[in-house]
């Protein structure tokens, strides 16, 4: 928008220019229209890419849960196998002579 200055240095805006840039709205029109845009039915529908991404996230979380359960199973199995290898028998008390001579 262009506007020349008058003798006092103030801008003089032509009303036609002003209405071209900012269309006139009547009082009734401005009251009927809300400031927020109304969503259309297409905006309410999620995009197929969004649906695919959400499904992929669900599948990945399911796979992660299965992998964690599998890791817990193998960890417990390894701990049981290790316990079988260790000598868990109670130790016999050593006498004073055995302790002194290192037997």
N, C-alpha and C positions, 0 to 999 in steps of 0.2 A: 504494500500500500504506500502510496506517495502522498505527501502533504506539504505544501509550501508554507513558509512563515509569513506572517503579516508584518506591518510596520513596527509593532511592539515586540516582535520576536516570538509570538505565540503561533502554534500550528493552526492552520485553517484546513480542516478536512472536509472534502466534498461529500455530502450525504450519499450520493450514488456510490462513491468508492467505499464508504463505510458499510452500506447495505450489501455491496458485492462481497466484501470480506466477511461480514457478520450478518447473515440473513435475518430479517425482521421476524420475530415470533409474536403472535398475539398473546394476550393474557390467558385466554382459554386454552391455547395450545400448550403453554408452558406448565399449566396446572395439571393437564391430563397426562403429560409425559413425565415419567420419573427420571431422575438423574442417572440411575443405574440401567444399563442395557438389559433387556429381557433375554434370557437364554432361549435359543431355538431348540427344536427337538434334536437336531444333529449335534448340538453342543452337549446335550445330556447323555448321549451315547458314547461310551468309551471307544477309543480307536482300537482296531484289531491288533496293532502293535502293542498297545498297553495290555490287552488281554493276554497276548502271547508272552509278554514279559512277566506278568504276574503268575501265569501258569508255570513258566520256567523257574521262577523263584520258588514256588511251592515244591516242584519236583526236586530242585537242588537241596532244599531244606530236608525233604524226606530222605534223599540219598545221604546227606550228612548225618542224620539221625541213625540210619542203618549202619554207616561206617563207624560211628562212635560206639554203637552197641557191639559191633563186631570186634572192635579194638578192646573193649572191656572184656569180652569173652576170652580173647586170646591172652590178655594180661592175666586173668584169673587162672587160665590153664597153665601158663608159665609159672605162676606162683605155686600152684599145686605140685607141678613137676619138680620145682626147686626144693619144696618141702620134703619130697620123697628122697631126694639125694642127700639131704643133711642128716647127720646123726642126732636124733632127738632122744636117745636113751639117757636116763639119768646117770650122772657120773658117780662112781663109787667114792666115798670119802677116802682120802689118802692119809696114811698114818704119818706120824712124826718122822720116822726113819725114811719113808718114801719121799717126803718133802725135802728132807735134808740131803739125800743122795740123788735126787732128781729122777726117780723112777716113775 
